[in-house]
Structure formats: C-alpha cells, structure tokens
Amino acid sequence: MSDEPFSTSVVSRIRSFDGETPLQVLARQGDIPRTDMTSLERFPYYTAFPFAWYVVCFSDELAAGEVRPVRLLARDLVLWRGHDGEAHVMDAYCPHLGANLAIGGRVEGNDLVCPYHWWRWNGDGANTHIPYSDRTNGRARVHAYPVIERNGFVLFWYHPDPRVEPLWDIPQLDAYFTDDWTEFKPADWTVRCPWQELAENAPDYIHLRTVHGAATVPEVEDLGFDRYTSRLRARVDFSTPRGPTTGRIDTDGYGPGFGIARFSGIIDTIFFAATTPIDWEHTWSLKAYKVHKLGSDEESLARTHRVGEALICDLRKQMAEDNVIFDNKIHVPSPALADADGPILRFRRWASQFYAPGDPHAAGRLSAMNPPAEPQEQR
C-alpha cells in the first residue's frame, strides 16, 4: 500500500469515543502485563544500537568533582565532571586491573582517580599518573566518549566504531531558556522497546485518534527526513473541555537520541525528547517540558501554571497510553498498510541508516537469532 499523505476526509470515518478509548482505560488502570518475549524475538532487526547523541543526565544534576555510575547501551559507564566544569563519559573499567572507576573513584583536579591503585585518567582516557611509578603507561587507555552540553543536558556521542567522530551537532536553542519560559518539568519512563518503535509514532498519525482520542487526525503540512534529521509540521485540533481547539505540532529530530516538539493553540509548550537505550530490553524515554508564560504578573503566572500543567498532564498521559502498546508490540517487517496510513515505510528507510555493526556488546545477538543447525544423525 502507499505510504503517501492521506486525505483527512478518509479518517473522519474513524469512530469517536464519548469517553475514553480502550487504550486510555488500560493506561489509567496501570500495571499492564508485559510480554515475556525477548527484544530479539519481538524486534529481529535490533542487533545494533543506533549511533547517536544520547542524553545521560541534566546538566545541573552533575556537580563539579562528582562521579556517578551509569548503565546505558548495555555497558557500565562512568559519568564525572572535572573541577574545570567539563563533563565526561567513559567506559567504567580501569585497564590496569579492572576496577569500576565509578564505584569509589574520585576526581582530583581534572583527572579521574581509580579507587583500586589510584591510577589517574584524564578526560580523554589517557593515564596521567601512577602514584608508585615514575612513569605513566602510555599504551593504557579508557575509552572516552565525545561529550557536549546543550539545552540543559549532558549528551555523549556513541558509534560502534570509536574512530567515527560525531556526524551531526545538537543545536543550542537559547530562545527557550529566557524568563519568558518556565523551568523544566521532566517526566521519564522505562519502555520495553527500542527507539525505532517509539519514533515510528511520528508518521503514524492515525493513532492520535484511536489511542489518544484526538478530536481529529493531524493535517500534515510537511514530513521530511534529511541526512540525519527529521521534521514534522502539522495542524491539529486539540480536545478541550470547551470543545476542539485548533493548534499546531511542529517537531525536529536530531538523529535517534534527541528531538524537540512545539505545541501551540492552547498554550505554547515545548518538550525536549531524549531516547537512550539502557540495554537490549529497555529504553529510557525522557521528556522535559517548558511552557511560555502568559505574562509576568501574579495572575498571569498562576494561569500559566494552571493551563500549562493541564496540557503537560495530558501529554504525559498520552505517553503512558503509548507505553501499553510499546511494551507488548512486535515489529512487522512487511506491514499490511492501508491507503490512509502515514509514511511509515519512508520513516523506516531513514531509520535504517543509524545501525552499524561492530559493537562488542552486540556480539552474539545475530547468532542467537540464527543458531547453528543441529548436526544430522549419521545413518
């Protein structure tokens, strides 16, 4: 079937619910059983983590001199900040004798000190000091990931080939960090499916009606995929207690790990979206919301809080509704599409470029999917 944009008149025939949709009921009840199938059984293509800029934490969560253990991308990492203010993400294990640098490690100046024998490592992963030797070990390295701080987040660059430098940048969106906007209101979820399944929701316009009970299906003005970025420009009718309100949803994605969505119509609201694999079974989905203030006086700020909180609450509720699907769905390689479905296949072709082989933490997944045949009995 075609994956071209559809006519909104076609979708108008979808049933409208006076109350909640079935998915809304399930999400509100909570404690939905999750499938016992593994991610490899559900998503056979998922044999490599997509290369991307990934959020590891909010910037203000990591103080100078702090060391934190992190488990992401099916590996143990150490997150730390030198006294010069620079944040670092490195593989956690010391190449000397294997101690976890994040468990008992400390920062001295701008070096990370191993808790075992006090070898020191700089932010590039090079050995700078051995307390009981006159020489350093020039061959020993801890793998250090490129790190940037943008829009209040610490992000690190992952590619299975450590020689590949970052292929795109994350822009600093200063316009949303003025007194005209509220502080972050974050929410996060641990979801049992990979990034691609979550992101496929963007071209799947129909689900906004069938899952979330939207007044109408968005009228898509532009959906494009450039080399490493994506964009969606759409007009939408939001459901409100006073009836449908016309507004917009405009999103920009910067690879698999980071994006921003802008909502207008009820009250101007944005959220920064971060999607980081925890391991092969789980993905960390983070949304950080900001609302444009309706004014600076007390009454306007109170109304900003009231209206903005209602919209954010609804957006969080929609994520919980989506998670009922995400935690239990499978990937259909050749989907049986209808003419009115969004450009799902075009999205998949764009998404496929981000998977590259070579990650040692992915070793065995392909062989697990295609185990060797049992030897035939000799006759």
ABEGO torsion letter per residue (X at the ends): XBABBBBAAAAAABBBBABBBAAAAAAAAEGBBBBABBAAAABAABABBBBBBBBABBAAABBBGBBBBBBBGGBBBBBBBBAAGBBBBBBABBAAAGBBAABGBBBBEABBBBAAAGBBBBAAGBBABBAABABBBAABBBBBBBBBBBGGBBBBBBBABAABBBABBBBBBAAAABAABBBBBBBBBBBBBBAAAAAAAAABAAAAAAAAGBABBBBBABBBBBAABBBBBBBBBBBBAAEBBBBBBBBBBBEAABBBBBBBGABBBBBBBBBBBABAABBBBBBBBBBBBAEABAAAAAAAAAAAAAAAAAAAAAAAAAAAAAAABBBBABBBBBAABBBAAAAAAAAAAABBBGBAAABGAAAAABBBBBBBBBX
